[in-house]
Amino acid sequence: MLIAVVLAIPAAYFGMSKWLEGFVYHTNIQPTSFIFAGLLALSIAWLTVSYQTIKAANSDPVRALHYE
């Protein structure tokens, strides 16, 4: 996930810069937006994996095998 964020930031910056050049009134792109978005994506991924890990650790393996 971290590698994906690091690779996506320059591509998103370049794409947004080119897109904003077409407008008469445009604003500068702040790097804090990319940092916040990357941290948000990483935290959502971490929470999802943590939830699934805890759910799997607390489950009864006998019940899981019974249905298979």
Residue frames as qw, qx, qy, qz and C-alpha x, y, z in Angstrom:
[[0.000, 0.888, 0.460, 0.000, 0.00, 0.00, 0.00],
 [0.317, -0.787, 0.109, 0.518, 2.84, 2.35, 0.84],
 [0.400, -0.119, 0.604, 0.679, 4.49, 1.66, -2.51],
 [0.203, 0.626, 0.671, 0.342, 1.22, 2.38, -4.30],
 [0.134, -0.933, -0.253, 0.220, 0.85, 5.70, -2.48],
 [0.382, -0.599, 0.331, 0.621, 4.43, 6.71, -3.27],
 [0.338, 0.105, 0.693, 0.628, 3.94, 5.86, -6.95],
 [0.110, 0.730, 0.648, 0.189, 0.53, 7.55, -7.19],
 [0.209, -0.804, -0.187, 0.524, 1.51, 10.91, -5.70],
 [0.191, -0.395, 0.409, 0.800, 3.73, 12.12, -8.59],
 [0.101, 0.303, 0.793, 0.519, 1.25, 10.86, -11.20],
 [0.084, -0.785, -0.607, 0.089, -1.65, 12.60, -9.45],
 [0.225, -0.704, -0.011, 0.674, 0.34, 15.81, -9.05],
 [0.179, -0.164, 0.589, 0.771, 1.29, 15.86, -12.73],
 [0.024, 0.473, 0.805, 0.357, -2.24, 15.05, -13.86],
 [0.141, -0.820, -0.480, 0.279, -3.83, 17.67, -11.61],
 [0.239, -0.559, 0.168, 0.776, -1.31, 20.31, -12.68],
 [0.109, 0.048, 0.685, 0.719, -2.04, 19.71, -16.36],
 [0.064, -0.623, -0.765, -0.150, -5.79, 19.70, -15.73],
 [0.201, -0.794, -0.333, 0.467, -5.72, 22.94, -13.74],
 [0.275, -0.273, 0.335, 0.859, -3.72, 24.73, -16.46],
 [0.079, 0.394, 0.719, 0.566, -6.82, 24.68, -18.64],
 [0.186, -0.809, -0.549, 0.097, -8.81, 26.90, -16.29],
 [0.174, 0.785, -0.006, 0.595, -8.66, 30.69, -16.25],
 [0.384, -0.694, 0.379, -0.476, -8.69, 30.79, -12.45],
 [0.874, -0.034, -0.476, 0.089, -6.63, 28.04, -10.95],
 [0.532, -0.789, 0.252, -0.176, -5.01, 27.46, -7.62],
 [0.228, 0.571, -0.779, 0.126, -1.70, 26.00, -6.54],
 [0.876, -0.184, -0.428, -0.122, -1.63, 22.39, -5.45],
 [0.349, -0.718, 0.491, -0.348, -0.53, 21.93, -1.85],
 [0.443, 0.272, -0.852, 0.064, 1.56, 18.87, -0.93],
 [0.281, -0.115, 0.724, -0.620, -0.37, 18.53, 2.31],
 [0.773, 0.176, 0.001, -0.609, -3.39, 17.34, 0.31],
 [0.737, 0.314, -0.591, -0.098, -1.40, 14.40, -1.02],
 [0.154, 0.277, -0.816, 0.483, 0.08, 13.61, 2.37],
 [0.513, -0.027, 0.473, -0.716, -3.35, 13.65, 4.00],
 [0.830, 0.239, -0.188, -0.468, -4.87, 11.46, 1.27],
 [0.582, 0.349, -0.728, 0.100, -1.99, 8.98, 1.50],
 [0.048, -0.199, 0.777, -0.595, -2.22, 8.76, 5.27],
 [0.670, 0.066, 0.254, -0.694, -5.98, 8.32, 5.08],
 [0.815, 0.282, -0.414, -0.290, -5.64, 5.49, 2.56],
 [0.406, 0.313, -0.800, 0.311, -2.95, 3.79, 4.64],
 [0.271, -0.137, 0.656, -0.691, -5.01, 4.07, 7.83],
 [0.793, 0.124, 0.031, -0.596, -8.13, 2.65, 6.17],
 [0.744, 0.304, -0.591, -0.064, -6.11, -0.30, 4.84],
 [0.177, 0.289, -0.792, 0.509, -4.52, -0.85, 8.25],
 [0.504, -0.064, 0.463, -0.726, -7.89, -0.78, 10.02],
 [0.839, 0.200, -0.212, -0.460, -9.41, -3.19, 7.51],
 [0.637, 0.297, -0.699, 0.132, -6.57, -5.70, 7.82],
 [0.037, -0.249, 0.723, -0.644, -6.56, -5.38, 11.61],
 [0.678, -0.014, 0.239, -0.694, -10.32, -6.00, 11.81],
 [0.864, 0.225, -0.360, -0.269, -10.11, -9.09, 9.60],
 [0.433, 0.345, -0.759, 0.342, -7.12, -10.42, 11.57],
 [0.265, -0.177, 0.638, -0.701, -8.87, -10.02, 14.91],
 [0.791, 0.093, 0.032, -0.604, -12.04, -11.56, 13.50],
 [0.790, 0.280, -0.541, -0.073, -10.10, -14.58, 12.20],
 [0.239, 0.324, -0.768, 0.497, -8.16, -14.98, 15.45],
 [0.398, -0.095, 0.552, -0.727, -11.33, -14.97, 17.55],
 [0.782, 0.113, -0.262, -0.554, -13.25, -17.40, 15.35],
 [0.743, -0.246, 0.604, -0.153, -13.67, -21.07, 16.19],
 [0.151, 0.434, -0.761, -0.457, -11.76, -23.21, 13.64],
 [0.257, 0.155, 0.951, -0.070, -14.09, -26.17, 14.25],
 [0.423, 0.654, 0.439, -0.447, -17.10, -24.16, 13.04],
 [0.280, 0.694, -0.387, -0.538, -15.20, -23.01, 9.96],
 [0.024, 0.269, -0.930, -0.251, -14.23, -26.58, 9.06],
 [0.387, 0.301, 0.811, -0.320, -17.73, -27.88, 9.79],
 [0.502, 0.681, 0.176, -0.503, -19.22, -25.83, 6.93],
 [0.305, 0.598, -0.633, -0.386, -16.61, -27.00, 4.43]]
